[in-house]
Amino acid sequence: MDAFVDVAVIGAGQAGLSAGYFLRRSPLSFAIFDHAPRPGGAWQFRWPTLTLGATHNVHDLPGLPLDDRDPARPASEVVSEYFARYEAAFGLDVRRPVDVTSVTDGPGGLTVATSAGEYGARALINATGTWDRPFWPYYPGRETFAGRHLHTADYRGPDAFAGKRVVVVGGGASAVQALLEIAPVAAATAWVTRRPPVWNEGPFDAERGRASVARVAERVRRGLPPGSVVGATGLTLTADVRAGIAAGVLRRRPMFARIVPSGVVWADGTEFATDVVLWATGFRAALDHLAPLALRGPGGGIAMDGTRVASDPRVHLLGYGPSASTIGAGRAARTAVRDLGRLLVPA
């Protein structure tokens, strides 16, 4: 075993860095592992046309405010620079790029198997988020499509869609942003969702953020898959969105019944000829490396008590459920480190 620490932290996005901040102020030894090539968490992989002003909000991490709030700058640049500054300011020596392949029970606690060797830990803060597990729902005939399937995880902006007929699938903010970018250059677009969109007046403020977090928290307490904090917020009626609705770009259609080589077909036989299907269908928690610990329950999710896995108090999940955005990351990290201090440090 290469090293032994009190707490292993997997992931250096907003949740992992927040955990590092509070661990640095505790008596616990720790190591942070991150598989990304540089600071920035999942934000570094967001498409360059996603500006800071187009995001719901990027909340400050504990102890250091985000000074650059220029709404015209790409969010990937602003947040990556902020996270790099944060790591340096608080001496968070993130080990990267390191892939964690599994976490198992081992001598004295847990064994964390990584691409850089094996590490022992008495406890674990998992902060791997969702970006590495894009969700691709299946619809009949998908494999027959002669065009291109693309997920928002791979979206790099509207240029690749010039002159194309595009179907965007999904009812979240990413789908709306992509449609508004793609429509001016595409030959035609169609927007399809499982449920009608919920439009909200006014900004995405702290009160709405707390309400969204509370809805997701209730699901994970019951051992259900968490869903998305962002998905629980609805869609904000900005000036650009209103213009998109008026222009017919954001005219929602129900889900199609099947996919054919030339496009998509609804139950009534209506067909939309398509070159690209863009799946803005979200992500699932990236937890495959925790499978040996058998944390999932019969409800399909992991029953949680705050940030602690109900069945294993050594394991805390940040970026899972209510802490899956900067809305709740700092508060969740403080809770996790406090609880682990009580568990690991004798009174």
Beta strands, then each sheet from edge to edge (+ up, - down):
strand 1: 3-10
strand 2: 30-33
strand 3: 94-95
strand 4: 100-106
strand 5: 109-114
strand 6: 117-126
strand 7: 148-151
strand 8: 165-169
strand 9: 188-193
strand 10: 199-200
strand 11: 235-236
strand 12: 252-254
strand 13: 258-260
strand 14: 263-265
strand 15: 271-273
strand 16: 276-279
strand 17: 304-305
strand 18: 308-309
strand 19: 312-317
sheet 1: 3+ 2+ 1+ 6+ 5- 4+
sheet 2: 3+ 2+ 1+ 6+ 19+ 18- 17+
sheet 3: 7+ 16+ 8+ 9+ 12+
sheet 4: 10+ 11+
sheet 5: 13+ 14- 15+
end
